[in-house]
Amino acid sequence: MSKIIKRPGTRELMAQLAKESDGLSINERRDFLRKGMVALSGAAATMVAGKTMAEGNLPPLEPSWGKMLGHGVVEFPYGLPSKYEKHVVRRTVPWLTAESISSISMSPLQDLKGIITPNGLVFERYHAGVPQINPEEHRLMIHGLVDRPIIFTMDDLMRFPSVSEIKFIECPANGGMEWKGAQMEALQFTHGMLSCCEWTGVPLRTLLEEVGVQPEGKWILAEGADGAHMSRSIPLEKALDDTLVVYAQNGERLRPEQGYPLRLINPGWEGNTSVKWLRRLEIGDKPWYHREETSKYTDLMEDGRARKFTFVQETNSVITNPCPENPIKNSGVIEIEGVAWSGRGKIKQVDVSFDGGISWTPAKLKGLVLDKALTRFSLVTKWDGQPWLLQARAIDETGYVQPTLKQLREARGGNSIYHKNSIHTWKVAANGEVTNVQIS
């Protein structure tokens, strides 16, 4: 009859090593334990199959991926994210729009680091789907109240001196589903119509100098080449200030869903003014009211009036950790982290509240603090199961303070779906779960 021998576990072997090293000098003990750990690795590698499956890649064992070759350098010419990050994707709300060709997807803010949104995760917004445009056949026409109407090829545009600037882009309806109360149990769906990229192209003022804007020219109609011929009226002052005609994003050419081969970027303004697949700029003396339905968004007020040309995206912020997708898993030290942004300029200060706005603690601004770009903030604290009503409040360099929901409703009522920049509240429960709540 075979004798069954019980193999010692890792804990027992370590205890045995410690016992046998008693009485040795410090150097002798260190050398003994080092050699013992090597032996321990060999012993652990011979454990029963179930144990090996559970701990086979953890120290002190050598992980399996260190014992084999990986794939070669040209197997994935463009590159792919790790298979363990396949959950980090854009998502949409099925009932938000009737058709996917005129829908919107949201960026996974809860999974992003730093301030740059990877190209494959930048939120999408279409009105007639994504056109597939051959850049060799694409043109930008500038005409109207100009001295020298010009049609540019892509090669023409790329011959101009380029600039690269980091700016956020945000749909004015970002957070709009939360106007009347907490609705979406995910940060991606409450604030995900927001991204920040490095944009490369030509300042629009450079192109306007080429055509010579006449004194009567005060507005520009920007039109896209998509099936909807998406168009927006833009004041000439903005065009001469910081508007960009861009062809690259985060170091590579624009992706089709982001306007390839050419788009506008109006830093700090409603994302819809940053017309994609840009094909035409017409200079006129007034907004294009004859195309009013596509020339602007309006914000319906409580008294029935509507605000129009509300271009600037007001100062805003949101906590990304913790959030519904990132609950608190363990008690102890935790980094409260999030992003803040303002279409009015740089973020100057961000405060964090744990009690629903009764008291505030200044957070630290992390990394780059740029004009009209996302800004990271952080506050290290300790959590031991206490409930929190967690909020962030941003202040920009002009002194504008992010309002409470009550203040925003008092100013604009509750009928709009645009420009909801009020302070957002996450409720942290004793078990670490995070839910979306609204505090007026």
N, C-alpha and C positions, 0 to 999 in steps of 0.2 A: 504494500500500500504506500503510495507516494506521500511524502511529508509536505504539508503546506507551510511555506515560509512567509510570514507577513513582513513586507518591506516597510522600513521606517519612512515616515512622512518628512517633509521639509523642516517642519518645526522641531521634530525629534532629533534630526541630524544636526541642526544648528545648536540645539541645547547640548548635545553630546560634544560638539566641537568646543563650545565655551567651557564645558567642564574639564575637558582634557587639557585646555590651555592654561589652567590655573597653575600658578607657581612659576610661570615663565617670565622673562624680562619683557619689557615693552616691545623691543624689536623682535625677539623670538616669538612673542605672542602674535604680532602683526604678520610675520612670515608664516606661522602655523595656520592662522585663520585664512590667509590668502590661499595657501595650498589646499586647505580644507574646503573652501568654496569651490575650487576647481573640481575636487572630488564630488562635492555635493551636486554640481551641475550634471556630472555623469550619472550619479545615482538617480536624480530627478528625471533624467531622460529615459530611464528604464522603468518608470512607474507604469501601473496598469493603464489600459487604453483610455478608460473614462477620465482618469486624472490627467493624462497627457492632453486629451482634447480640451480640457477646461483651462489648463495652465501652460500649454505648450509654447506660447509666444511671449510669456511674461518672465521677467528677471527671476532667478539668475540664469534661466535658459536662453539660448540664442534663438531668436525668432526664425520662423520658417523662411521668411522672405530674404533672410541673410544667407541662405544656403542654396540659392538658385539664381539663374540669370533672369533679368527682366526683359521687356521688349526692346527692340532696336530703335534707333533715332529717327527713322522715317516711317514707322508703322502708323503714326498719327501725325501727318504733316502739319496740320493746324494746331493740334493739341486738344485735349479734353479734360474736364474736371475729374477729380477722383471719383470712382464709383461710390465711395462712401459719402459723397456730397450731392448725390442725385436728387435729394429733396430740396435743394436750393435752386428754385426755379420761379419764373413769373407765374402768377395765377390770376384767374378772372372770376368774377361773380356771375354765374350763369344767367340770373334774372335781371342783371343790370341793364343790358341792352338786348334788343330782339334778335340781332344778327351779329355773328362774329366779325363780319367784314366792317362793321361800324362800332366795334366794341373797344374795350380797354383792358389791359392787363396791368397788374401791380408788381412792383419790385419787392423782393423779400428783404426788407430793411432789417428784420430781426436777425438775419444771418450774415449781414455785411459788416466789414471792418473798415476803419479809416473813413475817407470822405469820397473816394472814387467808386462809382458804380460800374462794374464790369459790363462790357457792351452787350453780352447775352442776357443781362438781367435788368437793363434799362426798361422802364415801363413803356407800354405801347398804347397808341391811340390812333385809330383809323376812322375814316369816314366813307371809304370805298375800297377797303382792302389795300394790300401792298402792291404797287406797280413794279414790274421788272423792267428797269430802264437801262438801255445800252448807253454808257457814258459817251461813246463816240457820236451818238445821235442826239445827245441832250444839249440844249441851249438855254442860256439866260438872256432874256430880252429886257432892256431898260428903255422906257419910252415915256411919252406924255409931255409934261411941261419941262422939257430938257432941250439944250442947244444941239446935242449930237446923239440921237438915238443909236444904241449899239446892241448888237447881238453877240454875246460871248460864248465861245466853246469852253469845255472844261480845261483844255490846254491853255487857253487864254487866261482863265482865272488863276490857274496854278502858276502862271508866270509872275503874278504880282507878289511882292514881299508878304509873307504869311505871319500870322500871330497865333499863339496857343494860349488859351485862357481857361481856367477851371471855374465853371459856373454851374449852379443847379438849374434844373428845369422841372416845373411842377404844373400839373393840371389844376385849373382854378376850382374844379370840383373835388379836389383832394379833401377827404374828410366830410364831404357833403352829405353822405348818408347818416352822419351823426348829428345833424342840425337839431332834430327834434328829440334826440335822446340816444343812449347807447344802443347800438344795433349789431355791430360786427365784432365777433369774439376773436379777433386777430389783428395784430399791428399791421400786417401786410394789407389788410382790407380797410383799415381806418386811415392809414397815411401812405400807402404804397404807390400813389400816383406821383412819385417824387424820385428824382435821380440826380446825380452830380457827376460831370465828366470833364475831361480836358478836351476842348474844342479847338480845332485848327482850321484856319481859313483866312479870309481877307476882310478887313473892316469895311462895312458898307459905305462909309464916307469916302473911302478911296475910290470905289467904283462910281460914286455920285460925282466926284471931282472929274472923272473921265468924261461923263456925259454932260456936265454943266447944268445944274438945276436952275430953272428960271425963277425970278423973284416971286412969282405967284405960287410957286410950288410949296405946299404946306403939308401934304399928306402923301403916303405911298400905299398903293394896293399891292400886296404880295400874294401871288397866286401859285398854287402847286400844280404839278403835272399828273396827279392822281385822278381817278375816275370822278371824284367829287369836285375837282378843281377848287379844292379848299383855298379860301382867300380871307385875308384880314386887312383892315385899314390900320396903318401905323403912322403916328405923327413924325414929321420930318426931323423934329428935335431929337427923338430917340435914335433915328437912323444915323444922324450925325454924331451922336454921342458914343454908344458902345455896341450897336448892332453888328453882328458878324454874319458873313456869308461863308458857311463852313462846308468842307468836304472830307474832314477826318475827325475821328472821335477816339480818344484814348490811344493815340498812336497808330491807328489803322484807318483805312477809308471807311466812311459811314457804312453801316449795314443797311440793307433794303428797308427794314422796318423802322429805321431811324432817318430815312430820307435820301438814301443813295440815289444819285451821286452828289446832291447839293441841297442844302437847307439853310434857313435863317436860324439864328439864335438871338433872341432879345433878352439879355441877362436880367433876371429879377422880375420879369413880366409873365403874365399868363402864358402857359405853355402853348396855347393855341395860336399865339402870335408868331411863334417860331416855326413858320410854315415849312413843311417838309416837301421834298421833290421839287424844289423851287424852280420855276420856269419863267416867271414874268414879274417885273416891278414897274408899275405905272405911277408916275408922279402926277398928282392933281392938286386942286386948290381947296378941296374939302373932303371929308370922309365919303365913302361910297354908299350913301344912303339908298341908292337904287338897288343895292345888293345888301340891304341891312341885315337880312337873315344870316348872312355869312360874314359880315364885316365886324361883328363884335358880339360879346356876351353881355347880358344885362342881369342885374341883381334885383329881384322883386322885393320891395320894401313893405312894411306893415300897412302903410296908408295907401297902398295901391300904386305908388310911383315906382319907377325903376331906375337904379343907378346904371349909367352906361359908361363905357370906356374906363372900367375899373382895372387898369392894366397891372398895377403893382401887386405882387404877392407879398402880403404883409408878414411881419415877423412871426415866427412859429417855432415850435420845438416839440419833441416827443421822446419819451424814455424807451429805449430799445432793449434794455436788460435791467430788471426783469420786465416781461410782458407776457401776454397769454401764450405765445409760442415758446417763451423762455422762462418757465417757472423757477422758483428758488428750490434747489434740490437738497441743500444742506445748510444747517445753521452755521453761524460764524461770520467771518469777514466776507463782504460782498462788494463788488464795484457796481454802483449805479451808473449806467452809461446811456447816452443818447445822442441825438443830433439836433442842431438848431440852425435856422436859416432866415434870411431876410432879403427881400427884393429891394430894400432901401439902402443896403450897404453891408458893413461888417457886423457880426455879432460881438457885442461888448461884454455881456454878462449873462450867465444862466444860473438860476436858483432852483433848488430842489426842496419840495415839501413832502413830509411823511404823514401829515395830518390833514390833508385836503385843503391846504392853503392857509391854515391858521398861522403857521410859522414857516420861515424859509431859511435854508442854508446855502451859501454860495458854493457852486461847483467849480471845478477846474476846467478851463478850455484846453483841449489836447491837440497837439500838432499844429497844422496850418490854420490860421484864421484869415480868411480871404474875403474880399468883397463879393457879395452875391453868390456865395458858395456854402455848401454844408460845412458846419463846424461841429466837431466832436466835443462832448463835455463828459466829465467823470466826477464821481463823489464816492470815496471809499468809506464804508460804514460797517456796522455789525448788525446782523439779524439773528434773533434767537426765538423766532416763532411769533413775535408780536405782529398784530395786524397793522397794515399800512394803507393809507390812501395816498398813493404816490403821484406826484405831479412835477412837471418842469415848467419854468417860466423864463422866457428869453427876453433880453433887452438889447436893442441894436444901437449902433453908434450915433443915431439921431436922437436917442432918448425914448423912442417908442417902446412901450412895455406891452408884452403879449397880454391880451385881455382875458378875463374870466368868461365863461359861457353866458353868465347873467349880463355882463357889460356888453358883450357882442349882441345879444338879443335885444337889449334896450336900445342899441344904436340902429339895428337893422331889422328887427323882428325875427320871425321864424320861418319865413316862406322861401328864402333863398336856398340854393344848393351850392353856391359859389363862395369862395373866400372865407371858409370857416377856419380861422386861425386861433380859436380860443384854447385856453389851457386844458390839457387832456388828463384824465384821471384813471390810473390803474388801481384796482383793489387787490391787495396782497393778503391772502388768508393765512391762518395759522399753519396750514400744511404746505405753504409755499405756492399754492396755485394762484394765478393772476387772472382777474376778470376785468372787462371793460365796464366802467361806470361813468356817469356824468354828474358833475356837481356844479350847480349854478352859482 
